[in-house]
Amino acid sequence: MANAGRDRALLPALTGIALAGGALAAYWSPTIPWLRTPLRAMLGIADSLESDKAVALTFDDGPHPAGTVAVLEALAAYRARATFFLVGEQLAGRHALAAEIVAAGHEVAVHCHHHRTPLRLTPSQLADDIARAADLIGLATGQAPRWYRPPYGRLTIAAVTASRRHGLEPLLWSRDSRDWEATATEHSIAARVIDGLRGGDVVLLHDADHYGTRGSWQKTVAALPAILEAIDQRGLCSASVSEGSRGTPEADGSGSGR
């Protein structure tokens, strides 16, 4: 009887611990690898395109005064379109460069304002960070961003909620070039993207080295011709994320190839 009474007394405390643990798990769970795939589907988080005829090249961490310009030139040579996930704090003094991205026919999207993992931010801090970045990007480019990708791909429930409240759709990726690594080379970047590449893929690349290995964007730019040639050879086109999400990006003349 004494044990039963003690168990009943402990029940409210145990319930509180379980609820707190559940809330914590909900905040962290999308970043746990073995839960990532089912949670993406359950939460409606995209990591690929609707079109099986297009590939989306996406570039994080810019704008960068040299890297972004070089990427734009490489894309222009192949008449390819892409999506640039911009960082608010990198827009200072670079509004003209951000506007150039849009003028060249590309899409801009939200990465963050300050490049910090969402795991270290409160929900209110996350909401403020996303809103500031979205507002600055819209002001600099004249294009309202549609997509959001968090730093390091750490997409928490709080980040999903905050981005959607600001009218943004969370997007991850299906192919990671790992071009930011110190050991990455032009050939390793191209191989990671090209091997098994298929229509609908969203490719993660970087046009800046603000938060990665210094000069890493140069290797990315060097790898782009091989990547764009492979897209063309497979009968695919390189489209922005929004174009690929409409299902028929090739219909409006976008694509890769010379």
HELIX and SHEET records of a PDB file:
HELIX    1   1 ALA A    2  TRP A   28  1                                  27    
HELIX    2   2 SER A   29  THR A   31  5                                   3    
HELIX    3   3 PRO A   33  LEU A   43  1                                  11    
HELIX    4   4 GLY A   67  ALA A   77  1                                  11    
HELIX    5   5 GLY A   88  LEU A   91  5                                   4    
HELIX    6   6 HIS A   95  ALA A  103  1                                   9    
HELIX    7   7 PRO A  118  ARG A  120  5                                   3    
HELIX    8   8 PRO A  123  THR A  141  1                                  19    
HELIX    9   9 PRO A  151  GLY A  153  5                                   3    
HELIX   10  10 ILE A  157  ARG A  165  1                                   9    
HELIX   11  11 GLU A  186  ILE A  194  1                                   9    
HELIX   12  12 SER A  216  GLN A  233  1                                  18    
HELIX   13  13 VAL A  241  SER A  245  1                                   5    
HELIX   14  14 PRO A  249  ASP A  252  5                                   4    
SHEET    1   A 5 GLU A 107  CYS A 112  0                                        
SHEET    2   A 5 THR A  83  VAL A  87  1                                        
SHEET    3   A 5 ALA A  54  GLY A  62  1                                        
SHEET    4   A 5 VAL A 202  HIS A 206  1                                        
SHEET    5   A 5 ARG A 175  ASP A 176  1                                        
SHEET    1   B 4 GLU A 107  CYS A 112  0                                        
SHEET    2   B 4 THR A  83  VAL A  87  1                                        
SHEET    3   B 4 ALA A  54  GLY A  62  1                                        
SHEET    4   B 4 CYS A 237  SER A 238  1                                        
SHEET    1   C 2 TRP A 147  TYR A 148  0                                        
SHEET    2   C 2 GLU A 169  PRO A 170  1                                        
END                                                                             
